Amino acid sequence: MRAGELRHRILIQRLASGQDEYGQPLNAWQDVATVWAKIEDLSGREYFQAQQVPTAQVSTRITIRWRPDIEPTMRVVHGARVLDIKAVLDPDGRRREIQLMCLEVE
């Protein structure tokens, strides 16, 4: 991977759960890391849900330097876009880079 390809700054977040002062469950997104990334939109489609409201869905591959703490339960924030991580791949098994297969639903 060449450093020049990593030209987008992204924020990786995890869902942190806890309780408020009344004991009610509290879920909030917590920042994990801000890293440089290569972002590639792979495909997009529109589909209709039960109420016939069109929804856009975009599949995206994000490549970053290898990190051991990235999980499929996290999400990526890039500007106004929020992408759910669906899979974390190490393409060559050498721990140099990871690919985050993400899905953005608008």
ABEGO torsion letter per residue (X at the ends): XBAAABABBBBBBBBBBBBBAAGBBBBBBBBABBBBBBBBBABBBBBBBAAGBBBBBBBBBBBBBBBAABBAABBBBBEABBBBBABBBBAAGAGABBBBBBBBBX
